[in-house]
């Protein structure tokens, strides 16, 4: 290391001053000898000497003095360590222009559902049965084609007879015609319409009544107005040599009922009259 300390021309330093500076500088400059490790010596790196401490001694009449320059000489061989440059501080520039806010997303309107009209098939018109007319008088004709029956109808009443010591009423019988029981319901009315006829004498109009079957059609006429009935039951019940209670039970079938119905009555068998045949029919389209 070479220290260059030029002096101004014409200046003459006193001797005592040089001795004083020497005494002060020796402990400071001589305490930092150049020391190098073997690794640094092999790499050719010249150690950097520590900076000397600046000592300011104020002596009356003498101005302070500093070295003008200190030069460090590195070895010509080996890498040179250069201090890393410190990044220069940058000042963030705040823009006065506000950052535009992105527009809010636009919600697409939900389309309203389109009302659709379900196509309902038009039902085929069905025939509505016309109201059943009511008769204002008894029927005048009865027809049942399945047994070959087609005969006039007349109104009949009853008479009193003695039976087992008691007076009882007994229905009259029409000759060569079916008899409409007086007081029973006219066709088309609620109640029981009752007709009876002979089976083996005086016209035998109900001879084949026992041959009717459920489902067969029977028609009553009042003038030209027809009243049609469907057979539901054909009953055969004993009448001769039965108790009075059984006779009354048999008579129940020609009594009154709360619905419209047709009841036909005759005797059986053809050679006698020990039993009764009772046919029960209801208006067409109506069940029991």
C-alpha positions in Angstrom: 0.0 0.0 0.0 1.3 3.4 -1.0 0.2 6.5 0.9 0.4 9.7 -1.1 0.3 12.9 1.0 1.3 15.9 -1.1 2.1 19.0 0.8 1.6 22.5 -0.5 4.6 24.2 -1.8 6.4 26.6 0.6 5.0 24.8 3.6 7.6 23.7 6.3 6.3 21.4 9.1 7.7 21.9 12.5 9.6 19.0 14.0 7.5 18.6 17.0 4.5 18.2 14.9 6.0 15.3 12.9 6.9 13.5 16.1 3.3 14.0 17.5 1.7 12.7 14.3 4.0 9.7 14.3 3.1 8.9 17.9 -0.6 9.1 17.1 -0.7 7.3 13.8 1.5 4.3 14.6 -1.0 2.5 16.9 -3.8 3.0 14.4 -2.1 2.2 11.1 0.0 -0.6 12.4 -2.7 -2.6 14.1 -4.2 -3.9 10.9 -1.5 -5.8 9.1 -2.4 -7.6 5.9 -3.4 -11.2 6.7 -4.3 -13.8 4.0 -5.3 -17.4 4.4 -3.7 -20.1 2.4 -6.9 -20.6 0.4 -7.0 -17.0 -0.5 -3.3 -17.0 -1.4 -3.9 -20.0 -3.7 -6.8 -18.2 -5.4 -4.7 -15.1 -5.9 -7.0 -12.8 -3.8 -5.2 -9.9 -2.2 -6.9 -9.2 1.2 -8.5 -5.9 1.7 -7.1 -3.9 4.5 -9.5 -2.6 7.1 -10.1 1.1 6.9 -8.0 3.1 9.4 -9.9 4.9 12.1 -10.0 8.7 11.6 -8.4 10.4 14.6 -8.8 14.1 14.9 -6.3 15.7 17.3 -6.9 19.4 17.8 -3.6 21.1 18.6 -3.6 24.8 19.1 -2.5 26.6 16.0 -2.6 23.5 13.8 -5.5 22.8 11.3 -6.7 19.2 10.9 -5.3 17.3 8.0 -6.7 14.2 6.1 -5.0 12.0 3.6 -5.8 12.9 0.1 -6.1 9.4 -1.3 -5.5 5.8 -0.5 -5.0 3.4 -3.4 -5.4 -0.4 -3.0 -3.4 -2.5 -5.4 -4.7 -6.1 -6.1 -2.8 -8.9 -7.6 -2.7 -9.0 -11.3 -3.8 -12.6 -11.3 -7.1 -14.0 -9.9 -10.6 -12.9 -10.0 -11.6 -9.4 -8.9 -14.4 -9.1 -6.4 -16.7 -6.2 -7.2 -19.3 -5.1 -4.8 -22.9 -5.9 -5.9 -24.7 -2.8 -7.0 -27.6 -1.9 -4.7 -30.8 -1.5 -6.5 -31.9 2.1 -6.9 -35.1 2.8 -5.0 -38.0 3.4 -7.3 -40.9 5.6 -6.5 -44.3 4.3 -7.4 -46.2 6.8 -9.4 -49.8 6.9 -8.3 -52.0 7.6 -11.2 -54.7 10.1 -10.5 -56.9 8.4 -13.1 -59.2 5.9 -11.4 -59.2 2.4 -12.7 -62.5 1.8 -14.5 -64.8 -0.7 -12.7 -65.9 -3.5 -14.9 -69.6 -3.3 -15.6 -71.8 -5.7 -13.6 -72.8 -8.7 -15.5 -76.1 -8.4 -17.2 -78.6 -11.1 -16.4 -80.4 -12.3 -19.4 -84.2 -12.3 -18.7 -85.7 -15.7 -18.2 -88.2 -16.3 -20.9 -91.7 -16.7 -19.6 -93.2 -20.1 -20.2 -95.5 -20.2 -23.1 -98.9 -21.4 -22.1 -99.9 -24.4 -24.1 -103.4 -25.7 -24.4 -103.7 -29.4 -24.2 -105.8 -30.8 -26.9 -108.5 -32.9 -25.2 -110.3 -35.2 -27.6 -113.9 -34.4 -27.9 -115.9 -37.4 -26.7 -118.3 -38.8 -29.1 -121.8 -37.9 -28.2 -123.7 -40.6 -26.5 -127.4 -41.1 -26.8 -129.1 -39.8 -23.7 -132.2 -41.8 -23.0 -135.3 -39.7 -23.1 -137.2 -39.4 -19.9 -139.6 -42.3 -19.4 -143.1 -41.0 -19.8 -145.7 -41.8 -17.2 -149.0 -43.4 -18.2 -152.3 -42.0 -17.1 -154.2 -45.3 -17.4 -153.6 -49.0 -17.3 -151.8 -50.8 -20.2 -153.9 -52.3 -22.9 -151.4 -54.7 -24.5 -148.5 -57.0 -23.4 -145.9 -58.5 -25.8 -143.1 -61.1 -25.0 -141.8 -62.3 -28.3 -139.4 -65.0 -26.9 -142.5 -67.0 -25.7 -144.9 -65.9 -28.5 -147.0 -63.8 -26.1 -149.0 -60.9 -27.6 -152.4 -60.4 -25.9 -154.7 -57.6 -24.8 -154.8 -56.3 -21.2 -157.9 -55.4 -19.2 -158.3 -54.1 -15.7 -159.5 -56.6 -13.0 -160.5 -56.3 -9.3 -161.1 -58.8 -6.5 -163.9 -60.5 -4.5 -164.2 -62.0 -1.1 -164.2 -65.8 -0.5 -164.3 -68.0 2.6 -161.2 -70.0 3.1 -160.5 -72.1 6.2 -163.3 -70.4 8.0 -162.0 -66.9 7.2 -163.1 -64.4 4.7 -160.2 -63.4 2.4 -160.0 -61.4 -0.8 -159.2 -63.2 -4.1 -158.3 -61.6 -7.4 -160.6 -61.9 -10.3 -159.2 -63.5 -13.5 -159.6 -62.1 -17.0 -160.8 -64.4 -19.8 -158.8 -64.4 -23.1 -156.7 -61.5 -21.9 -154.2 -60.6 -19.2 -155.6 -58.8 -16.2 -154.2 -55.6 -14.8 -154.6 -55.6 -11.0 -156.6 -52.6 -10.0 -154.7 -50.3 -7.7 -151.2 -51.3 -8.9 -148.9 -48.8 -10.5 -149.5 -47.5 -14.0 -146.5 -48.0 -16.4 -143.8 -45.4 -15.9 -144.7 -44.7 -12.3 -142.8 -45.8 -9.2 -144.3 -48.9 -7.8 -145.3 -52.4 -8.8 -147.3 -53.0 -12.0 -149.1 -56.4 -11.6 -150.7 -58.5 -14.4 -152.1 -62.1 -14.1 -153.6 -64.6 -16.6 -154.9 -68.1 -17.1 -152.4 -70.8 -18.0 -154.7 -73.7 -19.0 -158.2 -72.4 -19.5 -160.1 -69.5 -21.2 -157.5 -68.4 -23.6 -154.3 -69.7 -21.8 -152.6 -66.4 -22.4 -149.8 -67.1 -19.8 -149.4 -70.8 -20.6 -145.6 -70.3 -21.5 -144.8 -67.7 -18.9 -142.6 -70.3 -17.1 -140.3 -70.4 -20.1 -139.2 -66.8 -19.8 -135.5 -66.4 -19.0 -133.6 -63.5 -17.2 -132.7 -60.9 -19.9 -135.8 -61.5 -22.0 -137.7 -58.4 -23.1 -141.3 -57.8 -22.1 -143.3 -54.7 -23.4 -146.4 -53.0 -22.1 -148.4 -50.6 -24.3 -150.6 -47.8 -23.4 -152.0 -46.8 -26.7 -149.0 -46.4 -28.9 -146.5 -45.7 -26.1 -144.3 -48.7 -25.3 -142.8 -49.4 -21.9 -140.0 -52.0 -22.1 -138.8 -54.2 -19.2 -136.0 -56.7 -18.8 -136.7 -60.0 -17.0 -134.6 -60.4 -13.8 -136.2 -63.3 -11.9 -138.5 -66.3 -12.6 -139.8 -67.9 -9.4 -141.9 -71.1 -8.9 -143.4 -71.3 -5.4 -146.0 -73.7 -3.9 -149.5 -72.4 -3.3 -151.9 -75.4 -2.5 -151.8 -77.1 0.8 -149.6 -74.5 2.4 -150.1 -72.6 5.7 -151.8 -69.2 5.8 -148.4 -67.6 6.6 -147.0 -69.1 3.4 -149.9 -67.8 1.4 -149.4 -64.3 2.9 -145.6 -64.6 2.0 -146.5 -65.5 -1.5 -148.9 -62.6 -1.8 -146.0 -60.2 -0.9 -144.8 -60.4 -4.5 -147.9 -58.6 -5.8 -147.7 -56.0 -3.1 -146.2 -52.5 -3.3 -142.5 -51.7 -3.8 -140.5 -48.5 -3.7 -139.1 -48.8 -7.3 -140.6 -49.2 -10.7 -141.1 -52.9 -11.6 -143.4 -55.3 -13.5 -144.7 -58.5 -12.0 -146.5 -61.3 -14.0 -148.4 -64.1 -12.2 -150.0 -67.4 -13.3 -150.6 -70.9 -12.1 -148.5 -74.1 -12.7 -148.4 -76.9 -13.9 -150.5 -77.1 -17.0 -152.6 -79.9 -15.7 -153.1 -78.4 -12.3 -152.6 -75.2 -10.2 -150.6 -76.4 -7.2 -147.9 -73.7 -7.7 -147.5 -70.1 -8.8 -145.1 -68.8 -11.4 -143.9 -65.2 -10.6 -141.9 -63.2 -13.2 -140.1 -60.0 -12.0 -138.9 -57.5 -14.6 -137.4 -54.0 -14.4 -137.4 -51.1 -16.9 -134.7 -51.5 -19.6 -131.5 -49.9 -18.4 -132.3 -50.1 -14.7 -131.3 -52.9 -12.4 -132.9 -54.3 -9.3 
